[in-house]
Structures are given as C-alpha cells and as structure tokens.
Amino acid sequence: MSVLTQMFLAAAVLVAAQPGTRFHLDTPRTVVRVGDPAIAPDGKTAVITVSRTNMAENRSDAELILVDIATKAQRVLSTRRGLTMPIWSPEGTALAFLASVEGRAQILVLPMFGGEARQVTASPTGVQTYSWRPDGRGFAYAALDEPAKKEGEDRFNLAFEIQHNSFLQLDAPVPSHLWVVSLDGGAARRVTSGSWSLPITYAPGAPPPPPSWSPDGRTIAIERRPNAYSGDFDQNTIHVVDVESGHMRQLTSRTHHEAQPQVSPDGSRILYWYPKGGETKNNNEIVIAPATGGEGRSATSMLDRHILTASWMRDGQSLLLGASDRTKTGVWVQPIDGAARKLDFGQLVVASGFGSLSVSTSRDGRMAFVASTGDRPSELYWRASETAAPERLTDFNAHVAAMDLGKAEGIEWDGPDGFRMDGVVTYPPGFQAGRRYPLVLYIHGGPRASSKVSFSARSQFLAAQGWIVFEPNYRGSDNLGNKYMSAIWNDAGAGPGRDVMSGVEYLKSRGFVDVSRMAVSGWSYGGYMTTWLLGNYPDQWKAGVAGAAVTSNMDQYDLGDANVRRGYALGGSPYTDPRRLQAAIEQSPIAYATKVKAPTLLMSNTGDYRVPITQSYRYYHALRDNGVTVEFIGYPLPGHNPSDPVHQKDVDRRWVEWLTKYLK
C-alpha cells in the first residue's frame, strides 16, 4: 500500500450488496446522497458532501469527503450538521463550507495543509450564501437582518402589515443583506442595508446566488429585490455594489426578472438570467452585459432550451450551461460569440436543479460531477477534458445497484397539437413481454421541470410492486424548447391533460398495460395534474394519490408564497378582468371534483407555504360530500413536502398501500 493510499481513509462502509432483492420501503433510507462536487484548482482532488439517513435521530448526517482522482482514495474531512456548499480558496490551499453552529449556518474554513476547521462567521441569523474574496483573504456573504428590537409595551404588540406574502406569515418578513468578513475572523462588516432585500431561501429550496466579486475585489454584483415580501420577488434587478462604501448602481434600466449575476474572470462583463422577450412563460436565457452598464445581449438565444444554470469558463470567453434536454440533462459549452457545443455524458444524467449544475471545473479543464442512471443512484464522476470519457470515482450506492431494479427508459410519441412528446417508463423487475401490468402515473411537479432517465427511488418503489410506472413530460415541462414550455400559458389543465392521456394511449398500444388497473399520482403540480385527470377523465382510474395538490388557482393567487406572481400564468390579475377570473376557476381541478370516481388519497404539510393545505381541504370535502372514497393525511411540518426521513417513509408507505388496495 502506497503512502498516498495510507493517507486516505474509507469514507463509509457500504451496506452489503443484495443481488435479487427488490426495492422496498426501507431502501430509500439506505440510498447515499452525493452532492456539491468541487474540484481543486489543480484538478488532482475533488470534495463532495455525502449524506446518510439516521432514522434513530430522524435526520440526515453529512460528511465532507476528499477524493483523490488518480487513486480514487477517500478521506473524511469533516462531519457536521448542515454541512453544505464546499468552495475551494482561489489558490486551493483551503476549503470553506457551511455548517450548522448552534442551529445557524456559518462559514467554516479548513486548511488543506493540516489543522482543524475554524469558524469564520458568527451571524446571529445564519449565512444564506457566500463566496471567497478574489485574493482568498476573506468572504462576502448574505444573511437575514435581525428583527427590530422592541421596548416597553410595544414588546407585546405583534401586529404587522400583510402585503404580498404567504398566509402562513406570522410577522413582517425581514430582508437579507450583504456582509464581508476577514478570513482571520473578527467582526463582520455590513455592506448594504435598507428595506430592499437580496434573494431569500425558503427551505427546502435552493440557496440564493452567491455574491459575485470583481477580480480586483472592489465591487460585487448582486440581485436586488424591492422588499422581503415573496409575492414581489419578480421585481428583481442586477446591481453592482462598491464594497467599501456600499454605494450601488443598477446594471440595466429594467424593473423585473433579472437574476443570478456573475462577473467574468477579467471583470469586463456580467452575465445574468432573463426570460426570452421579458415574458416569464418563455425560456430562461443568459444575457451578457458590459460591467459598466447596459442590458447587453442574449448569448443563448440560438439554444432552444430553458437554461437552469450558467457559469463562466476560466477563459472568460465561454460559458458552461445546464438545462433539461428531453429525458436527460444537457450540458453545453457556449462561446460568448458562436454556437454552443454539447458535451457527451453517455447514459449518465448529470444532477441539476434550478440555479445549480453538479459540475465543477479545474484550471486545466478537468471536470468533477455528480450523476446517476436509471439503475444507479448518484455518484461522483470525473473526466479529463470536455471530450474524455467519464469515469466513476465513488461506489457509495453499490448495494442499491446490485438489487433487482426496474429498467427505466426514455420513450417518445406523437402527442396533440403537433408536439413530439417524451417521458420515462420504469418496468417492474422481471418484466415479461406479452403480460399485462397495472399502470401507475407518477407525474412531476413544477410544471417547469421534467422527468429524466435518472435514478428515482419512488419510481423504483412503485415498480417493485409489479407495476409499470409512467412519468410523462407534459406541455409546460422545460425539456423540449420554448414553444412546448410556453404552451401551458393560460391552459394549465386541459392541454397538459391531453398530453398525458396521449402518452397513456401510446403505452396501451404497446400491449403491456392492464387498462382495468390504472392509477394516477403526483406531488405539487404533479398533484394538480392528478386531481385534474381524476375529474376530467374519471372512468380511466382505479385510484389516485395527490400530494400537496394545487386544486384552486385562486388559493394559489391569494394564499401561497408566490401569490400575485401567479397572475403571469393568466395574463394578469384574476380580479381585474372577469375573463381571467373565469379562466382561473375553469383551470382549477376543484371545478371538476364532482365528477371524480376513483378512491383518492390526499397528503399535505400543514405549513406548506408554496401550495397551501387549504386546497386539499377543499378537495377532501368535495369528494367526501359526493360519496367518493377519500383519505386526507396532514403532516404538521413546515415546507412544501416532508424533509425528514421518518415522514418521508410514511409518505412512501401510504402511497404504495393506497394504490395496492385498489390495483389488486
């Protein structure tokens, strides 16, 4: 054993592989979650966060693991609560990350030449996002303001002004602002203040964009919002802040929809997000503007995809882009002038989310990334260059890959209105041609999202019951270009409903669907589509499962965190035009609840700010009053879905037990 190998310790002991064992209720809790890849500037090592479920404590335990690319050896760098966002210092001599300290996220720094991680910030409200200063001697970070202190009898006065916010808000929201702190610690210095706000994270959402420094460390590009009320978060504009004085200047003259600024390596340009033509129904494009000011121009107008993430390549002359692309994640290198070139990842589906792409590049062009396939959960991979073949570096989920899993494949068919549509089918283990199987629809949320041929624990759990699982990408999905995504505008249910049913008919034509045993299910907008299909195609379904279901567009407009921003889907406020009000009602599944026949399970968090539980209450009463078998499960939790493992397991159990009861 070499000295280098001895330096690296195993990050975990894998659960013994179980060939022939089917995916079961406890399997999702054994899946190791790999994320946050960050390759060192010299390209020789990469770090990842690795999370495992701790059922005894009802939480996930995270480790920060260093992987040697040449040997694949691993070393655990840190084990802490809330560990996330590892970022190398500019010279690669230290590693910063966020971790929970007394319940608040703080910046910690670990020197790579030896020593323990040291806490740098002591933000009383916690760090939302951060970035290294270009010289490696400090950080900029965003943090919520502390609520104003009250004196005397005013301490007991809890009144606050309700504006554009979720009905669950119990006090006036506080803004987020920019701070800087030295690497040596000490007191942080506030850079900005006021009633306006930087972007704010609402758990379990993605973190806000990090502050983007100019190379000389004098200015920072930020995304500014007029206040902390979530209904006004469309009024986001790009500003450049002088770090010393706090003085700000706006980059463009726009008033809405600018987001995610990044300063180019040479400081001469700033990229930012902006919807095509300024309309939110359209593709997100990446605009490049002079750092001195001006709207700039779109660099991605010729790439007909909804860009989810963009970052400058080190040459400053091109961008690394990520977007949903049919049933995979597309990754492109986009020159600031010229056509994008797509990178080939084979069957791997690179992990991505809104604002993030799990790809990290070194100075010499090496890439570390997290990806999965239909039959293997996420692992860390690398490639020596844009054209080199990917190589897997970790094997945390070998125990899952060894199981008897269902085969997942992407399918395409001709849908309504001239669209060539796609989706994902997962077959039950041991699938036999010539047999007919129950069909379960598992519909993605969003709707601006898409199902991919990546690993899905829920799809595998459903398929393990002997069911064919169908995940359709209906219009409004973000994987087939602008025309397809925008086709959902003012047509939230009927058009997508036709799309989904055309996919069902295609699967029926293949001869393996038992048409007498079909069910529909989904969470969030997947719950919307579930309740829409239950009411508009009532004779098709034996059962339905709707989690956090949007059933009333008016409740979404009045009570959810997006509230008035929902008006974009209708062309404006439903209260200022009777036609829009009628459209909002007609496009609400609750309008068709009296037609539902299938036994339906409803689930929702009581503290769901995104899709208020009021909508499930409405749907529950409508079905029960009309004699439909219905069960309604509430989780007394904050957020849009249960995030702790015990309640996630409960959701999985109820989902499968309900469908099993009616698909016998």
HUFENFEN-V596161 format. One record per residue. N is the residue number from 1. RES is the residue in one small letter. SS is DSSP state (H for helix, E for strand, L for the rest). PHI is phi in whole degrees, -180 to 180 (999 if undefined). OMEGA is omega in degrees with one decimal (NA if undefined). Layout:
n res ss phi omega
N RES SS PHI OMEGA
N RES SS PHI OMEGA
This chain:
n res ss phi omega
1 m L 999 -177.2
2 s L -73 177.1
3 v H -61 179.9
4 l H -61 -179.1
5 t H -64 -179.6
6 q H -66 -179.8
7 m H -69 -174.8
8 f L -99 -179.4
9 l L -105 177.0
10 a L -64 -178.5
11 a L -78 -176.9
12 a L -165 171.8
13 v L -98 -176.5
14 l L -73 172.4
15 v L -65 -178.3
16 a L -57 178.5
17 a L -63 -176.6
18 q L -128 -180.0
19 p L -57 177.7
20 g L 87 179.5
21 t L -82 178.5
22 r E -84 174.0
23 f L -59 -177.6
24 h L -137 -171.4
25 l L -59 -177.3
26 d L -87 -176.0
27 t H -60 -179.2
28 p H -57 -179.6
29 r H -77 176.5
30 t H -97 178.7
31 v L -68 178.5
32 v L -88 -176.4
33 r E -95 -177.6
34 v E -110 -178.4
35 g E -157 175.1
36 d E 52 -179.9
37 p E -66 176.1
38 a E -143 -179.9
39 i E -86 179.7
40 a L -65 179.8
41 p L -54 -179.9
42 d L -85 175.2
43 g L 75 -175.5
44 k L -93 179.9
45 t E -136 175.4
46 a E -142 174.4
47 v E -113 176.3
48 i E -142 167.4
49 t E -97 -178.3
50 v E -126 -175.5
51 s E -118 177.8
52 r E -126 -178.9
53 t E -77 174.3
54 n E -114 -176.0
55 m L -67 -178.0
56 a L -62 -179.7
57 e L -107 179.5
58 n L 54 179.7
59 r E -157 171.5
60 s E -107 177.4
61 d E -106 -173.8
62 a E -111 173.5
63 e E -126 170.8
64 l E -102 -172.0
65 i E -120 175.6
66 l E -97 -179.3
67 v E -117 174.2
68 d E -80 -172.7
69 i L -69 -177.3
70 a L -70 -174.2
71 t L -106 -174.9
72 k L 69 178.1
73 a L -69 -173.7
74 q E -127 174.0
75 r E -141 176.8
76 v E -77 -179.3
77 l E -91 -177.6
78 s E -160 173.9
79 t E -130 -175.5
80 r E -147 174.4
81 r L -69 173.6
82 g L 65 -176.3
83 l L -74 -177.7
84 t E -163 172.2
85 m E 56 174.1
86 p E -69 179.2
87 i E -139 177.3
88 w E -71 171.4
89 s L -67 -176.2
90 p L -54 -178.9
91 e L -97 177.7
92 g L 78 -178.9
93 t L -91 -179.6
94 a E -147 -179.5
95 l E -129 175.8
96 a E -102 175.5
97 f E -160 174.0
98 l E -98 174.7
99 a E -152 -177.7
100 s E -79 174.6
101 v E -126 -176.9
102 e L 54 175.0
103 g L 83 -179.8
104 r E -124 178.2
105 a E -72 179.1
106 q E -131 176.0
107 i E -83 172.0
108 l E -120 -179.7
109 v E -128 179.6
110 l E -115 176.5
111 p E -71 -175.4
112 m L -81 177.7
113 f L -90 177.4
114 g L 127 179.6
115 g L 117 -178.0
116 e L -92 175.5
117 a L -65 -177.1
118 r E -119 178.8
119 q E -74 -178.0
120 v L -103 -177.6
121 t L -105 174.2
122 a L -137 -177.5
123 s L -65 -178.6
124 p L -67 178.8
125 t L -109 179.9
126 g L 93 180.0
127 v E -86 178.7
128 q E -85 178.4
129 t E -160 -175.1
130 y E -159 172.4
131 s E -155 175.8
132 w E -69 167.4
133 r L -68 -174.6
134 p L -57 179.7
135 d L -88 178.1
136 g L 75 -175.2
137 r L -102 -179.7
138 g E 180 -175.1
139 f E -141 161.5
140 a E -110 178.5
141 y E -149 177.8
142 a E -111 178.7
143 a E -150 175.6
144 l E -67 172.8
145 d L -68 172.2
146 e L -78 176.1
147 p L -58 -179.7
148 a L -62 178.3
149 k L -77 179.9
150 k L -112 -179.2
151 e L -120 174.6
152 g H 59 -177.1
153 e H -68 178.2
154 d H -65 176.9
155 r H -60 -175.2
156 f H -100 -179.8
157 n L -90 -175.6
158 l L -101 -178.0
159 a L -65 175.9
160 f L -150 -179.5
161 e L -81 176.4
162 i L -90 177.6
163 q L -120 -179.8
164 h L -87 -178.8
165 n L -151 178.0
166 s L -64 178.2
167 f L -68 178.5
168 l L -84 -178.8
169 q L -65 -176.3
170 l L -107 176.1
171 d L -158 -179.8
172 a L -66 179.5
173 p L -67 179.8
174 v L -103 -178.5
175 p L -78 174.3
176 s E -108 -177.6
177 h E -138 -172.5
178 l E -94 177.6
179 w E -131 170.4
180 v E -129 -179.8
181 v E -147 178.6
182 s E -76 175.9
183 l L -59 -179.3
184 d L -77 -179.4
185 g E 87 -176.5
186 g E 85 -175.8
187 a E -72 174.4
188 a E -78 179.4
189 r E -113 175.9
190 r E -71 178.6
191 v L -102 -178.4
192 t L -124 177.6
193 s L -158 179.3
194 g L 128 -179.6
195 s L -79 175.3
196 w L -71 -173.0
197 s E -146 161.8
198 l E -72 176.4
199 p L -57 -176.5
200 i L -123 176.9
201 t L -88 169.3
202 y L -112 -176.4
203 a L -57 3.7
204 p L -95 -177.6
205 g L -75 179.6
206 a L -68 178.2
207 p L -66 176.5
208 p L -66 177.3
209 p L -66 179.1
210 p L -71 174.3
211 p L -59 -176.9
212 s E -111 -176.1
213 w E -79 163.1
214 s L -76 -176.7
215 p L -58 -179.2
216 d L -85 176.9
217 g L 75 -176.5
218 r L -92 -177.5
219 t E -132 178.1
220 i E -137 175.0
221 a E -89 -177.8
222 i E -134 171.5
223 e E -104 -175.4
224 r E -108 176.1
225 r E -121 -170.3
226 p L -67 -179.1
227 n L -164 -177.9
228 a L -98 179.0
229 y L -83 -167.9
230 s H -65 177.8
231 g H -68 -179.2
232 d H -101 -174.9
233 f L -74 172.8
234 d L -82 -177.2
235 q L -89 -176.6
236 n L -99 -177.8
237 t E -135 -178.5
238 i E -93 176.9
239 h E -129 174.6
240 v E -114 -174.3
241 v E -107 170.8
242 d E -78 -172.6
243 v L -64 -176.4
244 e L -74 -173.6
245 s L -99 -175.1
246 g L 82 179.1
247 h L -64 -178.0
248 m E -122 169.9
249 r E -133 -179.9
250 q E -80 -177.2
251 l L -72 -177.8
252 t L -125 177.3
253 s L -101 -178.3
254 r L -71 -179.3
255 t L -120 -174.8
256 h L -143 159.0
257 h L 73 175.1
258 e L -85 -174.8
259 a E -156 168.1
260 q E 54 -179.5
261 p E -73 173.7
262 q E -142 178.7
263 v E -80 179.8
264 s L -68 -179.1
265 p L -55 179.5
266 d L -94 176.3
267 g L 81 -174.1
268 s L -87 -175.3
269 r E -135 173.6
270 i E -133 172.4
271 l E -95 174.9
272 y E -156 179.1
273 w E -88 175.0
274 y E -160 -178.9
275 p E -70 -179.4
276 k H -53 179.5
277 g H 68 -179.4
278 g H 76 -178.3
279 e L -107 -173.0
280 t L -68 177.5
281 k L -74 -172.6
282 n L -96 175.7
283 n L -53 167.8
284 n E -77 177.9
285 e E -113 176.8
286 i E -107 -178.5
287 v E -104 176.3
288 i E -115 -177.8
289 a E -124 173.6
290 p E -63 179.5
291 a L -64 178.2
292 t L -76 177.0
293 g L 130 -178.4
294 g L 118 -175.6
295 e L -73 -179.5
296 g L 75 -178.8
297 r E -143 179.2
298 s E -71 175.0
299 a L -93 -172.5
300 t L -122 -175.0
301 s L -63 -179.4
302 m L -88 179.0
303 l L -101 -172.5
304 d L -81 176.7
305 r L -144 178.1
306 h L -84 -172.1
307 i E -70 -178.8
308 l E -94 -177.4
309 t E -158 178.0
310 a E -151 175.5
311 s E -148 178.2
312 w E -70 166.3
313 m L -75 -173.2
314 r L -66 179.1
315 d L -75 -179.7
316 g L 71 -178.6
317 q L -113 -178.6
318 s E -153 -178.1
319 l E -122 170.2
320 l E -101 -174.8
321 l E -115 172.7
322 g E -137 179.0
323 a E -159 171.6
324 s E -64 -175.8
325 d E -141 -171.0
326 r L 52 -175.5
327 t L -103 175.2
328 k E -137 171.0
329 t E -102 176.5
330 g E -87 175.8
331 v E -126 -176.7
332 w E -129 163.8
333 v E -102 -175.3
334 q E -112 172.9
335 p E -60 179.3
336 i L -67 171.4
337 d L -132 179.0
338 g L 126 -175.5
339 a L -84 177.1
340 a L -74 173.3
341 r E -117 -175.4
342 k E -86 177.8
343 l L -89 -177.3
344 d L -95 176.8
345 f L -109 178.9
346 g L 62 -179.5
347 q L -85 -178.6
348 l L -74 174.2
349 v E -110 -177.7
350 v E -67 178.9
351 a L -66 -178.7
352 s E -154 174.4
353 g E -157 -178.6
354 f L -68 179.9
355 g L 95 -178.7
356 s E -143 173.5
357 l E -135 -173.7
358 s L -79 176.2
359 v E -131 179.0
360 s E -130 -176.6
361 t E -118 177.6
362 s L -96 -179.8
363 r L -61 -176.2
364 d L -94 173.2
365 g L 91 174.1
366 r L -71 -178.9
367 m E -126 167.6
368 a E -113 -177.3
369 f E -153 176.1
370 v E -106 -178.0
371 a E -151 176.4
372 s E -138 169.7
373 t E -128 -179.2
374 g L -61 -176.6
375 d L -118 175.4
376 r E -148 176.1
377 p E -64 -172.2
378 s E -61 173.7
379 e E -140 175.5
380 l E -89 177.1
381 y E -126 172.6
382 w E -147 172.7
383 r E -144 -173.8
384 a L -72 -179.9
385 s L -161 179.1
386 e L -61 -174.7
387 t L -103 -178.3
388 a L -71 178.2
389 a L -70 176.8
390 p L -66 177.9
391 e E -133 179.7
392 r E -78 -178.6
393 l L -104 -177.3
394 t L -126 -177.7
395 d L -143 -176.5
396 f L -63 -173.0
397 n L -110 177.6
398 a H -59 -178.2
399 h H -66 177.7
400 v H -79 -179.6
401 a H -61 -178.9
402 a L -80 -177.7
403 m L -77 177.1
404 d E -84 -173.5
405 l L -95 173.5
406 g L -80 177.8
407 k L -78 178.0
408 a E -107 178.3
409 e E -144 173.5
410 g E -82 178.3
411 i E -128 176.2
412 e E -134 176.6
413 w E -157 176.8
414 d E -85 -179.0
415 g L -101 -180.0
416 p H -70 174.9
417 d H 60 174.3
418 g H 78 -179.1
419 f L -85 168.9
420 r E -93 -167.1
421 m E -104 177.3
422 d E -147 179.1
423 g E -176 -178.4
424 v E -124 174.2
425 v E -117 173.0
426 t E -114 -177.3
427 y L -88 176.6
428 p L -67 174.7
429 p L -55 -178.9
430 g L 75 179.7
431 f L -53 -179.6
432 q L -124 175.5
433 a L -62 -179.5
434 g L 98 175.2
435 r L -89 175.9
436 r L -112 -174.1
437 y E -124 170.5
438 p E -59 179.2
439 l E -114 177.1
440 v E -119 173.7
441 l E -84 174.4
442 y E -122 -166.3
443 i E -99 -176.8
444 h L -71 177.8
445 g L -89 179.4
446 g L 126 4.6
447 p L -74 -176.8
448 r L -77 179.6
449 a L -161 175.8
450 s L -164 174.5
451 s L -86 -176.3
452 k L -128 176.3
453 v L -84 174.7
454 s L -111 -176.8
455 f L -73 178.1
456 s L -129 -179.4
457 a H -62 -177.9
458 r H -69 178.0
459 s H -61 179.4
460 q H -66 178.7
461 f H -65 177.9
462 l H -67 -179.3
463 a H -64 -179.5
464 a L -65 178.0
465 q L -83 -177.9
466 g L 93 -177.6
467 w L -112 168.3
468 i E -84 -177.2
469 v E -108 -177.4
470 f E -119 177.7
471 e E -116 -176.6
472 p E -83 172.3
473 n E -101 -177.1
474 y L -80 177.8
475 r L -57 -169.4
476 g L 103 174.1
477 s L -66 -169.9
478 d L -101 -169.3
479 n L -109 -173.4
480 l L -127 175.2
481 g L 103 -171.1
482 n H -65 -177.5
483 k H -61 -178.6
484 y H -70 -177.6
485 m H -68 -176.7
486 s H -80 -178.4
487 a L -66 179.2
488 i L -82 -177.2
489 w L -58 -179.3
490 n L 57 178.5
491 d L -151 -169.8
492 a L -69 -173.4
493 g L -117 -171.1
494 a H -64 -179.5
495 g H -64 176.0
496 p H -59 177.9
497 g H -62 177.2
498 r H -64 179.3
499 d H -61 -178.4
500 v H -62 -177.0
501 m H -69 175.6
502 s H -67 175.5
503 g H -67 176.4
504 v H -62 179.3
505 e H -64 177.2
506 y H -62 179.4
507 l H -65 176.2
508 k H -59 -176.9
509 s H -67 179.9
510 r L -84 168.8
511 g L 84 -178.9
512 f L -113 -179.2
513 v E -101 171.3
514 d E -83 -172.3
515 v E -67 178.1
516 s E -86 -179.1
517 r E -136 177.9
518 m E -127 179.5
519 a E -134 -179.1
520 v E -130 -176.9
521 s E -155 177.8
522 g E 171 -179.3
523 w E -123 177.2
524 s L 67 175.6
525 y H -67 169.8
526 g H -63 173.4
527 g H -70 173.5
528 y H -59 -178.5
529 m H -63 177.9
530 t H -62 -177.8
531 t H -70 175.2
532 w H -64 -178.1
533 l H -68 177.8
534 l H -62 -177.8
535 g H -89 -176.2
536 n H -101 175.5
537 y L -134 -167.5
538 p H -65 -176.2
539 d H -86 -176.1
540 q H -86 -161.5
541 w L -114 173.1
542 k L -91 -178.7
543 a E -165 176.0
544 g E -143 174.3
545 v E -131 -176.6
546 a E -123 177.7
547 g E -102 179.0
548 a L 45 -170.2
549 a L -79 167.6
550 v L -76 177.6
551 t L -118 -179.1
552 s L -135 176.9
553 n H -64 179.4
554 m H -72 174.7
555 d H -64 176.8
556 q H -62 -178.3
557 y H -70 -173.5
558 d H -89 -165.3
559 l H -118 -175.9
560 g L -78 -178.0
561 d L -69 178.0
562 a L -80 -179.3
563 n H 28 -170.3
564 v H -64 176.8
565 r H -65 177.4
566 r H -65 179.6
567 g H -64 178.7
568 y H -59 -177.5
569 a H -70 -178.5
570 l L -111 -175.8
571 g L 96 179.6
572 g L 150 -178.7
573 s L -62 175.2
574 p L -71 -177.7
575 y L -93 -177.9
576 t L -110 -179.6
577 d L -152 -178.7
578 p H -56 179.7
579 r H -69 177.9
580 r H -70 176.5
581 l H -62 178.9
582 q H -64 178.5
583 a H -65 178.6
584 a H -61 179.9
585 i H -71 -177.6
586 e H -66 179.7
587 q L -94 177.6
588 s L -102 179.2
589 p H -58 -179.6
590 i H -61 -179.9
591 a H -67 -176.5
592 y H -118 -176.0
593 a H -64 -178.7
594 t H -70 -179.5
595 k H -94 -175.2
596 v L -67 177.5
597 k L -119 -171.1
598 a L -76 172.1
599 p E -55 -170.6
600 t E -130 173.7
601 l E -104 176.3
602 l E -111 176.3
603 m E -138 179.8
604 s E -165 168.9
605 n E -78 177.6
606 t E -68 -179.1
607 g E -102 -179.2
608 d L -80 178.4
609 y L -80 -175.5
610 r L -79 177.3
611 v L -126 -174.5
612 p L -55 -177.1
613 i L -64 177.0
614 t H -52 -176.7
615 q H -71 175.5
616 s H -72 174.2
617 y H -59 -179.6
618 r H -60 -176.4
619 y H -66 178.5
620 y H -59 -178.7
621 h H -66 179.5
622 a H -62 179.9
623 l H -71 -177.3
624 r H -63 -179.2
625 d H -66 179.5
626 n L -102 172.4
627 g L 78 179.0
628 v L -86 176.1
629 t L -65 -176.2
630 v E -147 174.8
631 e E -133 -174.0
632 f E -128 -178.5
633 i E -110 176.8
634 g E -109 175.9
635 y E -114 -177.2
636 p E -75 -173.6
637 l E -135 172.0
638 p E -80 174.3
639 g L 94 -172.4
640 h L -82 178.0
641 n L -159 178.7
642 p L -60 -178.8
643 s L -109 179.6
644 d L -95 -172.2
645 p H -66 -178.4
646 v H -65 -179.4
647 h H -76 173.3
648 q H -62 177.6
649 k H -64 179.0
650 d H -63 176.6
651 v H -61 179.3
652 d H -59 -177.7
653 r H -63 -177.7
654 r H -65 -179.9
655 w H -57 -176.6
656 v H -72 -179.4
657 e H -63 179.9
658 w H -66 -179.0
659 l H -68 178.6
660 t H -59 -177.8
661 k H -60 -173.1
662 y H -110 178.4
663 l L -109 -179.5
664 k L -60 NA
